[in-house]
Amino acid sequence: MNFKKAPLSLAVTLLAGGSSLLLSTSAFAQTPNSTGSTPPVTEIRVTALGIDESADLIVAPFDVLERDELLTRGGTLGDLLNGLSGVHADSFGGGASRPVIRGQTAPRTKILSDGNSILDASDVSPDHAVTVDPLLAQRIEVLRGPATLLYGGGAIGGVVNVLDDKIPTAMPEKGYEGFMALRGNTVADERAGALSVTGRATDNIALHFETSLRDTDDYKAPNWDESRVDGTFSENKNSSFGASWIGDRGYIGLAYSYRADEYGIPGHSEEYLECHPHGVSLHCGSHDDHDHDHDHDHEDHAVPFVDLTSKRVDLRGEYLNPFAGINKVRFRASTTDYQHIEFEEDEVGALFGNRGYEARVEFDHAAIMGWQGLFGIQVSDSTFKNGGEHVFMPTVDSSAAGVFVVEHYQLNDSWHFEAGARYDRQSHKPVNDVRNRPKFSDSAFSYSGAAIWNVSTDTILSATYARAQRLPHAQELYARGVHVASNTYECGLVRHPLTCGGAANNQDIRKETADNFELGLRKIDGAFTYSFSLFHNKVDDYIYARTLDQYEDFRLIKYTQRDAEFTGYEAELGYSFNDVLSASVFSDYVRVGLTSDDRLPRIPPRRVGGRINTVLAGGYSAELEFYRASKASRVADFETAQPSYDMLNLSANYSFGNDSRYQLFLRGSNLLDEDVRNQSSFLADVIPMPGRNLSAGFKLGF
């Protein structure tokens, strides 16, 4: 896995989805080099961090996946990122998966499109697809730890920023540029392709067009009764057209994007639709039956599927030196009209919609008494709807506004300091709610600080602290009803009559407050390199879905607040033997504790593994990766500890032509054909992950 492990430096902006804050940074990464035994340290731009690229090195953990590796790894966003240090996936069949970072997934892990929220429904349920397209992405940046505060206090898990070429930011040198790519695999008979073209229309206007298609059948899995896992098919289509005016001091551009998905929902069951709460008890039969007896209809039904459309308009721009004291103004704005319908044998089971906008502007100011930094403002407004037969949320109007500032101070060549703060105001208002649930409005304040010591020219020690406040998500507040995807009856934080959790389970709604400590040590140059991160995240009033009662596979849950602690590490050691061969070992782990007897479900297990990389003359490279995922040692009462498994992957790449414009790849995944049950997935007990898979592809750059 040739993702770039980068230390970061100087003043920068992090674009928040739903909120934003800033941190100082600039990035360096090791890139393969076939002519020397030690890869050089090469500067790369991390757009999510809004970097000043002339800055001196300091450190902040993130990973970067470039376009070539995105094509090679393939899959949905969560499955594609699964395997990065500290990153897993809460996969839900073949059409939907979200990243799980340090044990946290949506809504505490934010997904951004070039710094702005995607405004889909993926933060509501694991069976909802994330509406970004890795096939057309320029790169994906993954941040974790205190740096994520810059996207708002709610991103205590991590931030994933997906960059694209929708809006040109510079003129193509030869008048046009782009790429075309094809990919396929054996486990799901994948057929995928992408085309991206940017061209010069006038001296100042550039146009861009891109499109992609990915179509997969139900995937194969070992030890499965059928030849394929029913309901794991997917199809998605994406297209976008953009235009920019580009001048000597900046650019401004606009793009329109359209996405259409259709994918199966495996593990779906309607046998518990009549279940409902009586206080703290779950009732799944007639009112004359007090023993949870319930006659199930076991008749086979066609697998439900999702029909999804998303229409989005993006406005982006940047202007250098607009007036005295300001080095740069950067702005982002987007509007989204999202809808998906869940069909059950041609009947509408559920409908979800999200329509809204988000905008932010940031100012990079000149140094004041040695402090270099940024400040800005961000606003958003959206309306989320849930309709159809299975409604567990009311229509909710949500709005948010945030202001932020971050500053960086360089004491000398060895010591750097950073400080940032952010204030947010957020409100949720149910619309035409038959239950008359109240409006929620509150504010949150977050801040962070870091000290970075350049121990030597290639070794960096950092200590960071962030205090981040998160306000409740609309689902956590207002949910009430059967949620088919998770096999639960959900009761939100807003006080209910005795029919939903009982008065004893009502409590005042409080904002989450997380104290995040992290120590990092990295050696980034030389034959021997390493990276260690130790983190401890203490969260007061952590919001989680507490199980009150259970009937078979169906549970009554009440969103509850308890204090929680997340403690863990990420580690990697590498050694370059010579020009051709290098190797590394790695491990990651997170342990979660609650002040009550409850345990949080779907916490990923410890991973330990290693990689061997080779880079040969003539454009050939290969990687062999092996790791073991342990059996979960701490699981929730209703949860099954999935067995450990071994994962073996092998990839080979060949680049040729001028500037390596032609690229071929071959990748084998799960070569041991292990029966993998994903501990982080809602479907871990129901279906396995894909079996042995061989994928191949081709890319032409022009």
Secondary structure, DSSP 8 states (H G I E B T S, - for coil): ---EEE-B-SEEEE--SSS-EEEE--EEEE---TTSSS--EEEE--GGGT--TT-------EEEEEHHHHHHH-SSHHHHHTTSTTEEE--BTTTB--EEETTB-TTSEEEEETTEE--SSTTT-TTS-----GGG-SEEEEE-SGGGGGG-TT-SSEEEEEE--SS--S--TTSEEEEEEEEEESSS--EEEEEEEEEESSSSEEEEEEEEEEEE-----TT-SSSS-TT--EEEEEEEEEEEEEETTEEEEEEEEEEEEEEE-TT---TTTT-EEETTEEE-S-TT--S-------------EEEEEEEEEEEEEEEEEEETTEEEEEEEEEEEEEEEEEEETTEEEEEEEEEEEEEEEEEEEEEETTEEEEEEEEEEEEEEEEESS---S-EEEEEEEEEEEEEEEE-SSSEEEEEEEEEEEEEEEEES-TT----EEEEEEEEEEEEEEE-SSSEEEEEEEEEEEE---HHHHH-EEEETTTTEEEE-SS---TTSS-GGG------EEEEEEEEEEEE-SSSEEEEEEEEEEEEEEEEEEEEEEEETTEEEEEEEEEEEEEEEEEEEEEEE-SSSEEEEEEEEEEEEEESSS---S-----EEEEEEEEEETTTEEEEEEEEEE---SS--TT------EEEEEEEEEEEESGGG-EEEEEEEESTT------TTSTTTTT-----SEEEEEEEEE-
